[in-house]
């Protein structure tokens, strides 16, 4: 049974930082690309960042480029999202997901976590 468990969310002031983690089990982690998506209240889910299985390729939404960094540790079966210079508009539930190939599209992902909430106060 595949499980993706996010952690690290919370309440932070604008300009602050958070690091999200997503621990995977039940799959050969090193063979999967990983992505982060987010969904704000009343909004559609949107792509945030993705990383290839090797970590050699990364992709970012324009809205987070230069502020967020995705990384992975295949030995620990964990993907991270370092979020700096947070803005109130980054407030959302953040989800990690696993796919055979890195993609900016949600339907390309086979497995999803339950999400972790991030709230950025102004």
Residue pairs with C-beta under 8 A, 6 or more apart in sequence:
1 26
2 24
2 25
2 26
2 27
2 98
2 110
2 111
3 24
3 25
3 26
3 113
4 22
4 23
4 24
4 96
4 97
4 98
4 111
4 112
4 113
4 114
5 22
5 23
5 24
5 25
5 113
5 114
6 20
6 21
6 22
6 94
6 95
6 96
6 113
6 114
6 115
6 116
7 20
7 21
7 22
7 23
7 116
8 18
8 19
8 20
8 21
8 116
9 18
9 20
9 94
9 116
9 117
9 118
10 18
10 117
10 118
10 119
11 119
11 121
12 18
12 86
12 118
12 119
12 120
12 121
13 120
13 121
14 86
14 87
14 88
14 120
14 121
14 122
15 85
15 86
16 86
16 120
17 82
17 83
17 84
17 85
17 86
18 83
18 86
18 118
19 80
19 81
19 82
19 83
20 36
20 80
20 81
20 83
20 94
20 96
20 116
20 118
21 78
21 79
21 80
22 34
22 36
22 78
22 79
22 80
22 81
22 96
22 113
23 76
23 77
23 78
24 32
24 34
24 77
24 78
24 79
24 98
25 77
27 98
27 111
29 74
29 77
29 98
30 53
30 74
31 53
31 100
32 53
32 98
32 99
32 100
33 50
33 51
33 52
33 53
33 98
33 99
33 100
33 101
33 102
33 103
34 50
34 51
34 70
34 72
34 79
34 96
34 97
34 98
34 99
34 102
35 47
35 48
35 49
35 50
35 51
35 96
35 97
35 98
35 99
35 102
35 103
35 104
35 109
36 48
36 49
36 50
36 70
36 79
36 81
36 94
36 95
36 96
36 97
37 45
37 46
37 47
37 48
37 94
37 95
37 96
37 97
37 106
38 45
38 46
38 48
38 90
38 92
38 93
38 94
38 95
38 118
39 45
39 46
39 92
39 93
39 95
39 115
40 89
40 91
40 92
40 93
41 92
43 92
45 95
45 106
46 61
47 61
47 104
47 105
47 106
48 60
48 61
48 64
48 68
48 81
48 94
49 58
49 59
49 60
49 61
49 64
49 68
49 69
49 70
49 81
50 58
50 59
50 70
50 99
50 102
50 103
50 104
51 57
51 58
51 59
51 70
51 71
51 72
51 79
51 102
52 58
52 102
53 102
55 71
55 72
55 74
57 102
58 69
58 70
59 102
59 104
60 68
60 70
61 104
63 89
64 83
64 90
67 83
67 84
67 85
67 86
68 81
68 82
68 83
68 84
69 81
69 82
69 84
70 79
70 80
70 81
70 82
71 79
71 80
71 82
72 78
72 79
72 80
73 79
73 80
79 96
81 94
81 96
83 90
83 118
86 118
86 120
87 120
88 120
88 121
88 122
89 120
90 118
90 120
91 118
91 119
91 120
92 117
92 118
93 115
93 116
93 117
93 118
94 115
94 116
94 117
94 118
95 112
95 113
95 114
95 115
96 112
96 113
97 106
97 109
97 110
97 111
97 112
97 113
98 109
98 110
98 111
99 108
99 109
99 110
100 110
101 108
103 109
